[in-house]
Amino acid sequence: MTNEQTAIKATYFSIIGNICLAFIKGLAGFFGNSYALIADAIESTTDIFSSLLVLFGIKYSNRPPDENHPYGHGRAEPLITFLVVVFLITSAAIIAYKSIINIGTAHELPKSWTLFVLGAIILWKEYSYRLVMKRSIESNSSSLKADAWHHRSDAITSIAAFIGISIAIVLGKGYESADDWAALFASGFIIYNSYMIFRPALGEIMDEQLNEDLIVEIRKVAQQVDGVVNTEKCFIRKAGMKYHVDLHAIVNANISVKEGHEISHLLKDTLQEQIPALGHVLIHIEPTYS
């Protein structure tokens, strides 16, 4: 299974799961008198649209290079991640606004059975987070990683709701707003997660050098290629699910231009064969007289 297929399959999993959970949470919140659950349902609804954006981003970013995009369309993925962050912040703002209004409004205590619903949701969302995060690592997808964090933030929101409802039920009349305070806390956590998702995507757009382990691996593979004496500069920039590499390879100064050219091609082919995550590899030959 290719990286694209892995990412797309994980995104469909997220979409179907969020549709089901938004429906379940909405019904449970309405009939169980829990705004924290309704807030959860709002977040899951925005998650549906953000997962659809992720799906579009993954498919678009994996389009092959063309005349106008010789490096491919990979940069579309972090841009989609920015849109996903906007969805997260919007949902957090809606939850916070509604929570503040409800804190000052008298309402009934949540139903105790909503705790069982929340317990099942927490377990499912944590499982979803682990599964989608694993797939994001396998496919090198930043937008899929953002989608995974959606699941984790949803799980945390549900935990906050569980605690708030438990307090309201145990302490009884006068503590109805504990449920709303829980939703307000959850909105703050969603904002924090938004930053954690936004920061690496920004680094990707800005070609930030955060791939030391990959550089070490590239140098190790390069040293195994016949004719390569050593390596010098190695720059990496991530675009979509691929890493584009600029590598300076040191060769014997006394060889011909033709031999240097052949070493360059051999090095490029070897790197792309042994490290499938690499996209474009540009080799610059440097001479050594030692």
N, C-alpha and C positions, 0 to 999 in steps of 0.2 A: 504494500500500500504506500503510495507517494505521500509526501508531506501535505500536499494540497488535499488529498482524499481524507487523510487523518483529521485535518483541521475542519473540513466541511462536515464530516460525520459527527464530530464533537459539537459543532454549531447547531446541527439539526437536533441533537440530543438536548441542547440548552433551550431551543425554541419550543419544542414539544413539552419539556418539563415546565417551563415558565407559563405556558398557556394553561396547563392543568392546575398549577399552583395558584395562579392569579384567580382562577375560578373558585377553587376550594377556599382560599383565604378570604375572598370577598364574601362568599356565602356564610362562612364561619364567623367573620367579623360582624356582619349585619345581624344574623340571628343570635349571635352570642354576646352582643352589646360590647364589642371590643374594638376601639379605634386603632389600637396597636396592630391588630390583625388586618384591619382595613388599610392601614398605612403600608403593611407588608404587601397587600394585594396591589396597591398603587405602584410599589417598587417593582413587583413582578411584572406588571403590565408594561412599565417602561423598559424592563429587561427584555421583553419580547421584541420590541422595536430595535433596541440596541443590538440584540443578537442577529436580527435581520440585517442590520448595518454591517456587522462583523462578517456575515455570510457574503454580502456583496463585496466587501473589502478584500476578503480572501480570494474570491473568484477573479476580481478585477486585477489584483496585484500579481496574480500568477499568469496573466496574459503574456505571451512571448514578446520579445523585443521587436520593435518595428522601426521604420525610418525616423520617426519623430522621437522615439523612446529607445535608444540603442542599449540602455541598461535595464530595460524592462519597465514594469509598472509597479514595482515593489513599494515605492514610497507612498502609494495609496493606503497601505495598511496602517501606518502610524497616524495618518490624517483621519482615518476612520476611528482609530482609538481616541483621538481628540473629541470626535462627535459622541462617542460612547461616554466619555467623561462628562460632556454637557448633559446627556440624559441622566447620569447619576446625580449631578449637582441639582438638576431641575427636580428630580424626584425627592431629593433631600429637602429642598426648599419647600415643596408642597407639604411634605410630612411635618416639617417643623412649624409651618404656618397653621396647619389644621390642629396640631397638638397644642399649640399655645392658645388657640381659640377654645378648644375643648377643656383645657385645664381650668378655665374660668367659668365653664358652663356645667350646671348640675346634670348628671345623667346616671343611668342605672349601673349596678355592678356587673362586670363581665360574668358570663356563665362559666362554671367550673369545667365543663366538658371541652372548652376551647383549649385547655392545657394539653389535652391528649392530641388535638389537632396540631398544636405547635410543636409538641415533642416529635411527632412523625416528620413534620416539615424540617425541623432542625437537622435530624439525621439524614434526610434526603438531600438537603442543600449542602451539607458538609461532604457527603459522598460525591455529589455533583462537582463541587469545587475541586476535590482531589482528582477526579477523573479528567475534567477539562484542563486543569493545570498540567497534568501528566502529558496530555495530548499537545498542549501549547509548547512544552519543552521539546517533545519529539519533533514537532513541525517548525520550531523556531518562529512561532507566530506571536507577535506582540498584541495584536487585537484579540486573539483567542485567550491570551493571558488576562487581558482586561475582562473578557467574558467570564473567565474563571473567578476573578475577584468579585464579579457581580454575585456569583453563588455564595462566596464567603461572606460578603456584606449582608446578603439576604439571611444567611444563617445567624449572623450576629444580631440583625434586626429582630429575628424571631426569638433569640435568646433573651433580648431585652424585653420583648413583649411577654415572654413566659414569666420573667421575674416580676414585671409590673402587674400582670394579671394575678399572679400568686399572692403578691402583697395586698392587692385590692380584695381578693377573696378571703384571705386569712384575717386581715384586720377589719374588714367589713365597712359599714357605713362611715363616710367621711374620708375614705381612702380610694374613692372611685377614680380619682385623677392619677393614681399610680400608673395605671395603664397608659395614660397620655404622656406622663413624664418618661416612661420607657420608650415610647415612640420618638419623643424629642431627643433623647440620648442617642437613639439609633440613627437619627438624621445627622448628628454630629460625626458619628463613626463613618457614615457613608461619604461625608465631605473629606474626611481623612483618607479613606480608600481612594477617592478620586485623585488626590494628589499623588498617591503611591502608583497609580496607573499612569497618570499624565507624565511624571518625571522621566521614566525610561523611554517613553515614546518621543518626548522632546529631545532626549539625547540621541535617539536614532535619526531624527530629522537634522540635527546639528552635527552629525558624523562624530559624535563623542567616542573617544577611544576607551572602550570598556570590555575588551575582548582579549585580555592577557593570556588566558588559557589556550585560546585558539591560536594566538600568535606563536606560543611555545610549540603547539602541535604542528603548525605550518613549517616552522624552522626545523623541527625534528624530521619531518617527511622530506624536506628539501635536501637535507644533509645526506640522505640515502640515494640521491640521484647522481649517477655517474657524471663527472665533470664539474659538479658544484662543490667549490672549495668551502664556502661559507655563505651566510646571508647577512645583509646589512639592514636597511630600512624595511619595515613591514607595516603598512597602513591598511586598516580594515574599516569598511563602512557597511552597515546592515541596510538592506532594502527588502522589505517583505520577509520572506522566509530564507533568503539567500544572503551570503556575505561576499562582498566584492573586495578583492585583494590587490594591492600594489606592493610588489616584492622586489627588492634589489638583491640579485644573486651574484656572488663573487666567483669568477672563473679565472683560469690561468691566462695571463695576458698574451702568451705566445701562440695561442690557438688562432685559427682563421675565423673570419666573420661568419662563414658558413657553419663551422663547428659550434660557435657561440649561439647561432640561431637555432641549431638543432638541440642544443642543451636547453635553451629557453623553452622550446615547444615540449620537450620531454618533461621538463619540470612542471610546466602548466598542466599537462595531461595527467601526470602522476598525482599532483595535488587534488585535481578535480575527481580523480578516480578514488583516492583514499579518503578524501574528506568531502562527501556528497553535499554538504551544506554550502559549499563554495559556489558562487556564481561566476562573474567575470574575474579572471586572474591575469593581471598585467605584470610581466616580468621585465625588469631592467637589468641588463648585464653590466657588472662592474669588473675591471681587470685587477689582478694582483700579480706582482712580480716576484713574490717570495716562493 
